[in-house]
C-alpha cells in the first residue's frame, strides 16, 4: 500500500578480470521491490528485499537466493551461496571509452592481504600473460605469488622488495 | 614423578584468568561461567574488541599485536593475574599451554596452572625421552632406534636393520618440521644430513633418531583425564586422519573403522601412558594405526585440544569444566565404566583461508556472518559479524561440530550446517569442507593421512560461474550501488512514513542511508 520512494535507474559498466571489454549493467527498481535488470544481452526480473546492511533476499522465478554485496574502495564483492564475484562497477556517466576511470578490471594489481614484498619478478615494459606471477608477497609466514589477472604490459611497479603493504595497496599497473 | 602432583583441599576458584584468545578463550570463559567462576581475559593491541574480551568479566591489556609481545610473554600474564586477583590460569592450547617455565612461575606466585604438572609436560616434550618412557611402560611404539644416534653411519646401519621405508626424525622436531621419509638405500645419507642441518637451524638441537615408516597410516588419538587423587580414565578416541600438512582439518568420533576390541585396548594403553608420566588434567595420546589396526604410540599432547568438542558431544562430558574442577582439587566427575560413546560427531575447522590458493590465510573484516544452528549443531566460534580476523594469529573462525545418532546422520547434519554457514567479506575454507563431506572416500570411511594431499584438486573442484549466475550477481551489485548513491545524494523523501511502519516513504532509502553512514 505504502508508496516506496522511486529509485532512479542505475546504469553501469561492470569491469571483470576475465573480460577485455566492460559489461553493461542497468537496473530499474519499482516501488514494490521488483527489479528489472539488463546485464549485457540478458534481462532478469528479480524480487529483492534487504535483510541486512549488505544482504538481499532475492527471488528469481520463485528460486530463493541470498546475495551479499560488500562495497569497498577497491571494488565490489558479491556472494551467492557458494559463488563469489569480484567486480568494479563504474557509473556509465563517468565511464569514458578506452578504460577511463582508471580502474579497469585487472589492470591494477593490488594486495589482497597485508604482507611484505619478497621479490619482484617483472620489469616495466615486460609482456605478461594471464596468471603469470608478477611478484612474491609474504603474508602469515608464507610466500605467495601475485599473478596477473589479464594479459598485458607492465606499465608501472609501485612497490619495492622488502616493502610492507596493506590490503588494497596498488602493486603493479598493467596496460 | 607423581611426587610433584600437588593435592589441594577441593575448593572452586573465585576468579580464573584465561591466557589465550579466540575460540578457545571463549570456550574456557563459558566453562567458568557454568561453574560460577569470574573470568579475566587478556588482550593484545589487535584484540581490544575481540569476542573473548567482550564476554569476560575483566580484561587486561598485555601488549603489542605480535604474540611475542603479548600472549607469549609469561611475565605480563603473571602480572595480569596478580593484579586482578586470579587464583588460577587456564592456558588453552598453543601459546604457553606447554611451557614449564610459565607453570613454575605461576606456582611460585601461588597461582594454580590449569594443566598437567611440569614433570609430565617435560617427560612428553622430548620425543626420545617420551619414547623410552613409553617402552618401559609397555606402550607399543613404532619400531626404531631406541635412542638418539650421534654418528651418521650408525643412522644408516640402524635404518637398514629396521627395514625401509623409514622416517629420519629430529629429537626436538614437531609440526611437520625436522623429519624426512626415505624409501631407498641410496637416499639415506643425504636425508640424515638434511634433517640434521634443518634440526640445527630450526631447533638448535641436531640429535636425531630413526623410525619405521608406517604405510597408509591412520591417525587416531585417545582423550585421557586424570585427577590429583590418582584416578585416570580415557574418554575414547578421535579419528584425526584427515590432515593437510600435518594440520588436522576434519575430525570425527568414534573412528569409523576401529574394531571394538582394538578400541578398548587402545583406551587402556592410553591410560597406562598417562599414568607412566604422572599425568594430571586433560591430555591426548596420539597413535598411528596401520591397515591391520596395529597401533603405535606417536606422542602425547599435554593440553586440551582443538578437537575436544567431538569427544564432549559423543560422551556427553564437559572436558574443559572437568579440567578446572581437577585443578581445583576435585576428583574426576566420572568413573571409567560411566563413560560411553553415544552416536557420532564430526568437526570441521572453519578458517579464513583460501582453499583454492594454497590455503593461504585470508584475514580481514567479517562483513556478514550467518552461523548455522538447529538439531545436532554446535559452533564454537571466536568471532562475530563486524569483527576482524587478524593477520597476527591463527585465522580460525570457528569449529563447527555436528552430532547425530549415527555417522550417516552426523554427516547429513554437517552438510546442512555447511550449506547454512555464510561468512562474507573474506575467503573461508567452507567450500573445502563441503567437498570433503561429499567425497566418496570420506563417506566410506576409507582414508589415510595422505588423503587430502592426493585427492584435493582445486582446479577440478572450482566451478566457473555460469552466465545466468554472473548476471544475477551483477544485477544485485548494481542495485546496491544505485541504492547507495541515491542515499548518499539524499535522494528520496525521508518524511511521510506510513503509520503501519512497514515501509513508509522508502524502506530501501532508510537502509541504504544507514549503510552509507556506516561507511
Interface residues (C-beta under 8 A of the other chain):
Chain A: X1 X2 X3 X4 X5 X6 X7 X8 X9 X10 X12 X14 X23 X25 X26 X27 X29 X35 X37 X39 X40 X42 X44 X46 X48 X50 X52 X53 X54 X55 X56 X58 X60 X65 X66 X67 X68 X69 X70 X71 X76 X77 X78 X79 X80 X81 X82 X83 X84 X85 X87 X89 X91 X112 X113 X114 X115 X139 X140 X142 X144 X167
Chain B: X357 X358 X360 X361 X362 X363 X364 X367 X368 X391 X395 X419 X422 X424 X425 X427 X431 X434 X465 X467 X468 X469 X470 X471 X472 X473 X474 X475 X476 X477 X478 X479 X480 X481 X482 X483 X484 X485 X486 X491 X492 X493 X496 X498 X500 X502 X503 X504 X505 X506 X507 X508 X509 X511 X514 X515 X518
